[in-house]
Amino acid sequence: MIVMGVDPGLAIVGYGILEQRQGRTVPLCYACIRTSEGKGGTPARLTAIYREISRLLDEYRPECLALEKLFFSRNITSAMGVSEVRGVIMLAAGERGVPVAEYTPNQVKQAITGSGKADKRQMQEMIRRLLDLEEIPRPDDVADGLSIALCHIHTVR
């Protein structure tokens, strides 16, 4: 089973693609998509995210895309941007018939550490250990993408 986990954001989209094989979870690819304000504004940023997510879906052909549910904070403008990013990611998955599973931050923490109250550092260290990585993936968004993919794998077991 191949799962793509995505931590959506307008400036940085963290992702991780994991394969479950013979009882082991193996990272196939993990990185981030960076966009910046500039010529073309938000539409150009969303287009860049859509194109890269589409490329990854076509290359790795995951059986599921796991996405972090939107967490509303005090900044409604930021939440709206993340919503738009989630929309283009879901569109790319939907066009390819890839099911989308959504998880709250607490569900991801619970699946990875056993505690919904784990802090970011604990999460990152657990991802490093569970995936047998030499170091914690950077930036944080990449570790989050891997966490979301691993959460899905643990949830569907």
N, C-alpha and C positions, 0 to 999 in steps of 0.2 A: 504494500500500500504506500502510495506517495501522497504527502500532504503539504500544501503550501500555507504557511501562517503569515499573516500580514498585520502589522501595526500601522494603521493609517495616519497620515499627517500631511499637511499641505507643503511644508518645507522638507520634511524627511519621512519617507515611507520605509519602515524596516520590514524585511521579509526573511523567511527561512524556509527552505524546502527540505523535508525529511522523508526518508524511506524506511519503512518498517520491513525488515527482512530477517527471516530465521530467528525471531525473538529479539533482534537488536534494532535499535533506531540509529540510522546513519544519516548525517547531514550531507545532502547533495550540493547545496548551494546556500549561501547566506550573505546578505549585503544590504545596502539601502539605495533608494532612489532619492536624489536631492533635486529640489527645484528652488528657484529664487525669484523674488519679485523682479520685474523688468519688463522688457518689451513683450507685449501680448497679455500681461497680467495673469489673472486666475485662469482664464480659458487656456492659455499656453501651458500653464503648470499642470492643469488637469489632463491635457492632451499628452504631455510627456509621461505622466504617471500611467495613463491608460495604455500607451504604446509599450512601455517597459513591462507592465504587468501582463499584457497580451503576449509579448515575446516570451516571457518566462513560462506562461501557461502553455504556449505552443511547444516550447522546447522540452519542458519536463513532464507535461501531461499529468498533472496531479489528479487523484481521484476525488479530492475535496480541497476547497479553499477555506481555511479557518480565519476568521476576522474578529478583531476586538470590537465589542459593542461600544457604541458611543457613550462616553462618560461626560456628562454635562458638568462643567465647572462654572466659575463665575464669569468667564469670558465667553459670551454668546457668539461673538464674531469668530473666535477660534473654533468653537463647536460647529458653526455653520460651515467653515472651510473643511473640517474633518468630515462632515456629513457629505459634502460634495465629493471628496476623495473616495469615501466609502461607496458612493454611487457609481463612480467610474470603475472601481474595482469589481463591484458586483455585476456591472454591465459586461466587462471583459469575461468574467467567469460564466455568466448567463449565456453569452453568445457561443460559448464552447461547451455548454451543457455540464459545466462543473458545478456540483452542489456547493452551497455556501453554508458553513456552520458559524454561529456567532457565540462568543463567550465574553462574560463580564470580566473585568480585571480580577475580581475576587475568585471567580471560578478558575481562572488561569493560575493564580497563586496557590489555591487549594490543590489543584492537580499536580503542580510542580513541587511544592514544598510540604504539602499536607496542612498548611495553615493559610487561611484567607487574609491573615494580617502580616504576612512576610514583607519585608522591605525590599527595595530595588536591589541592594547589594546581595541579599540572601538569594533572590531569584536568579541573579546573574551567575552566582557561584554554583547554584544547583544546575543551571543549564550547562555550564562548563563541565561539571562532573558527569552529569547524565549523558551528555553527548561526547564525552571523552575528548574535549577540546583542550589545546595547550594553554589558551588564554581566553578571557572573557571577551565575547564579540563586542566590537565598538562600531558606531555609537550605541547607546542604550537601546535605541529603536530596533537595532538588529537582534539583540538578545531578546527583546520583547516579541519580535516576529517568530523567532525560534520557540519561545515559550508558548505562544498561541498554537503553533503547529503541534508541539509535544502535548499540550493540553488535549487537543483533539484526538491524538493517537491514544492517550490514556483513557479518554472518555468513551471511545468506541470499542475498546478492548472487551 
